[in-house]
Amino acid sequence: MEVDNHTEPAAVVAAKIDRYRRFFGRQMKDDRGRDVPLWPTLWDDSGRGGFPPVALAFTKDVGAQARMNRIKTIRDLSRTCWQPRWQNPHGWSPKTSEEDGWWDFTGTVPVIATHLDQLRTHAPHGPVWWRFGHSDWQPITDALTNTGTEDQYDAREDQQSLEREAQEERRRQERELRRREAGKWECPSCGGPVCPGDAQGEPVATGSPCTACHTLTDSEQPPMAQRAATALEAAETNGILARLRRT
């Protein structure tokens, strides 16, 4: 937390943010002799990415416009400390590129600013914080939350992949429907349209009756085993051997 009473030039305040960044970049030896960051031994890692945030609280009543001008001046002078880098799957690129990507907050210092009047009116958890790089006053949790991250990029990519798969499936179904429509014929029994495949997708020979008529015809005919038994019985009753037995 830095309390600003307008007693120092804006460039001096911006230089403090740069000193924070250099301090957060310091290394120390762990118990195995490896170089590790020093700052996690002093502050808890928020898990948001980047270094611990720095809060600027402006206390002097100089008017809303003059205060905002000072905040913006400090923001512009310290941009290299808090500005994340724009990344895409091919590496770093300018944000002006049309290719989708994400902001890399590694090595950046989140800076949030407020003034005493807002703190008195809304308290620290109200919409009183303006984060450098954002465009509006926000509650502290929202102000400290990184936006445009790689996780959000991955979520967009996954969603777009699902949409592409769904679109390709719709196209496949449309092609199949056009194929069936182009190959359909008139049922010789009922006159209704018959497609190359029935409701279960099984192939149907061109010119065959529709599934309903084919099922109806099968139901009217006795099963094959019954027809064979009937034929055998008729042969035994009316055949030559049966007449010889009777004589």
C-alpha positions in Angstrom: 0.0 0.0 0.0 1.3 3.4 -1.0 -0.4 6.5 0.4 0.0 9.5 -1.9 -0.4 13.0 -0.4 0.6 14.8 -3.6 3.9 15.8 -2.0 6.0 13.9 -4.7 6.0 14.2 -8.5 4.1 11.6 -10.4 7.4 10.3 -11.8 8.7 9.5 -8.3 5.5 7.5 -7.5 5.9 5.6 -10.8 9.5 4.9 -9.9 8.4 3.3 -6.6 6.3 0.8 -8.6 9.4 -0.1 -10.6 11.3 -0.7 -7.4 8.6 -3.0 -6.2 8.9 -5.0 -9.4 12.6 -5.3 -9.1 12.2 -6.4 -5.5 9.6 -9.0 -6.4 12.1 -10.3 -9.0 14.8 -11.1 -6.4 15.9 -14.7 -5.9 17.0 -16.6 -2.8 18.4 -20.1 -2.1 16.1 -22.8 -0.8 17.2 -25.6 1.5 18.5 -27.5 -1.6 20.6 -24.6 -2.8 18.3 -23.8 -5.7 17.3 -20.2 -6.8 13.7 -19.5 -5.9 11.7 -16.2 -5.8 11.9 -14.4 -2.5 8.5 -12.7 -2.5 6.4 -15.9 -1.8 8.2 -16.2 1.5 6.8 -12.8 2.5 3.3 -12.8 0.9 0.8 -15.6 0.0 0.5 -16.4 -3.7 -3.0 -15.4 -4.8 -2.9 -17.8 -7.7 -3.9 -15.1 -10.1 -0.5 -14.8 -11.8 2.0 -12.0 -11.6 3.6 -10.4 -8.6 1.8 -9.2 -5.5 -0.4 -6.1 -6.2 0.4 -2.6 -5.2 -2.4 -0.3 -4.0 -2.2 3.5 -4.4 -4.4 5.5 -2.1 -4.6 9.2 -2.9 -5.6 11.4 0.1 -5.3 15.0 -0.9 -8.6 16.7 -2.0 -7.5 18.3 -5.3 -10.8 17.7 -7.2 -11.9 14.7 -9.2 -10.3 15.8 -12.5 -6.9 16.7 -11.1 -6.8 13.5 -9.1 -7.7 11.4 -12.2 -5.1 13.2 -14.3 -2.4 12.3 -11.7 -3.5 8.6 -11.6 -3.3 8.4 -15.4 0.1 10.1 -15.4 1.4 7.5 -12.9 -0.2 4.8 -15.0 1.5 5.8 -18.2 4.9 6.3 -16.5 4.8 2.8 -14.9 3.3 0.9 -17.9 6.3 -1.4 -18.3 5.7 -2.6 -14.7 2.1 -3.6 -15.0 1.4 -4.1 -18.7 1.1 -7.8 -19.6 2.4 -9.2 -22.9 0.0 -10.3 -25.6 0.6 -14.0 -26.5 -0.7 -16.4 -29.1 0.1 -20.0 -30.0 2.9 -18.8 -32.2 4.6 -16.6 -29.5 4.5 -12.9 -28.7 2.6 -10.6 -31.0 1.3 -7.0 -30.9 -2.2 -6.7 -29.5 -3.1 -5.1 -32.8 -2.9 -8.5 -34.5 -6.2 -10.0 -35.4 -5.1 -13.4 -34.2 -6.7 -14.5 -31.0 -4.5 -14.9 -27.9 -4.1 -14.1 -24.3 -2.4 -11.7 -21.9 0.7 -13.1 -20.1 0.9 -11.5 -16.6 4.3 -13.2 -15.7 6.6 -10.6 -14.1 4.0 -7.9 -13.9 2.9 -5.9 -10.9 -0.9 -5.3 -10.7 -1.5 -1.7 -9.6 -4.9 -0.6 -8.2 -5.7 3.0 -7.3 -8.3 4.7 -5.1 -8.8 7.9 -3.1 -9.8 8.7 0.4 -13.3 10.0 -0.5 -14.3 6.8 -2.2 -13.0 4.7 0.7 -15.0 6.8 3.2 -18.2 6.5 1.0 -18.1 2.8 -0.1 -15.5 1.2 2.2 -12.6 -0.9 0.8 -14.8 -3.7 -0.7 -17.0 -1.3 -2.7 -16.4 -0.3 -6.3 -13.6 2.1 -5.4 -10.5 0.6 -7.2 -9.3 1.5 -10.6 -6.7 -1.0 -11.9 -4.1 0.2 -14.4 -5.2 -1.3 -17.7 -8.9 -1.5 -16.8 -11.5 1.1 -17.8 -13.8 1.5 -14.7 -14.0 1.5 -10.9 -14.4 -2.0 -9.5 -14.6 -3.9 -6.2 -11.2 -5.1 -5.2 -11.7 -8.7 -6.1 -12.8 -7.8 -9.7 -10.0 -5.2 -10.0 -7.3 -7.8 -9.0 -8.7 -10.6 -11.3 -6.7 -10.9 -14.4 -8.7 -10.9 -17.6 -7.9 -12.2 -21.1 -5.9 -15.0 -19.6 -4.6 -18.2 -21.2 -7.2 -20.3 -19.4 -9.9 -18.1 -20.9 -8.3 -18.5 -24.3 -8.2 -22.3 -23.9 -11.9 -22.2 -22.9 -12.7 -20.3 -26.1 -10.7 -22.7 -28.2 -12.5 -25.7 -26.7 -15.9 -24.0 -27.3 -15.0 -23.2 -30.9 -13.8 -26.8 -31.4 -17.2 -28.1 -30.2 -19.0 -25.7 -32.4 -16.9 -26.8 -35.4 -17.7 -30.4 -34.7 -21.4 -29.7 -34.3 -21.3 -27.8 -37.6 -19.6 -30.6 -39.4 -22.1 -33.1 -38.0 -25.0 -30.9 -39.3 -23.3 -30.8 -42.7 -22.9 -34.5 -42.7 -26.6 -35.0 -41.9 -27.6 -32.5 -44.6 -25.5 -34.4 -47.2 -27.1 -37.7 -46.1 -30.6 -36.2 -46.3 -29.9 -34.9 -49.8 -28.5 -38.3 -50.9 -31.6 -40.0 -49.6 -33.9 -37.5 -51.2 -32.2 -37.9 -54.5 -32.4 -41.7 -54.5 -36.0 -42.2 -53.3 -38.7 -43.9 -55.4 -42.4 -44.7 -55.2 -43.5 -47.7 -53.2 -45.1 -50.3 -55.5 -47.7 -51.2 -52.9 -48.9 -48.0 -51.3 -47.4 -45.3 -53.6 -45.6 -43.6 -50.8 -42.0 -42.3 -51.1 -39.2 -44.8 -50.2 -35.7 -43.8 -49.5 -32.5 -45.9 -49.9 -32.4 -46.6 -46.2 -35.2 -47.4 -43.8 -35.7 -45.9 -40.4 -32.9 -47.9 -38.9 -30.5 -47.0 -41.7 -30.6 -50.5 -43.2 -30.2 -50.5 -47.0 -33.3 -51.1 -49.1 -33.1 -52.4 -52.7 -34.3 -49.9 -55.3 -37.9 -50.5 -56.2 -38.7 -52.4 -53.1 -41.8 -51.7 -51.0 -41.6 -49.3 -48.1 -40.8 -50.6 -44.7 -44.4 -50.5 -43.6 -45.7 -52.5 -46.6 -42.8 -54.9 -46.4 -43.6 -55.6 -42.7 -47.3 -56.0 -43.5 -46.6 -58.5 -46.2 -44.3 -60.5 -43.9 -46.9 -60.6 -41.2 -49.6 -61.9 -43.6 -47.4 -64.8 -44.7 -46.8 -67.9 -42.4 -43.4 -68.3 -41.0 -40.9 -70.4 -43.1 -41.0 -73.4 -40.7 -44.7 -73.4 -40.7 -44.9 -73.2 -44.5 -42.4 -76.2 -44.8 -44.5 -78.3 -42.3 -47.7 -77.5 -44.3 -46.0 -78.5 -47.6 -44.8 -81.8 -46.0 -48.2 -82.5 -44.6 -49.8 -81.9 -48.0 -47.3 -84.2 -49.7 -47.9 -87.0 -47.2 -51.7 -86.6 -47.7 -52.0 -86.1 -51.5 -48.7 -87.4 -52.8 -48.0 -90.6 -54.8 -46.7 -92.4 -51.7 -49.9 -91.6 -49.8 -52.1 -92.9 -52.6 -50.0 -96.1 -52.8 -50.4 -96.7 -49.1 -54.1 -96.3 -49.4 -54.3 -98.9 -52.2 
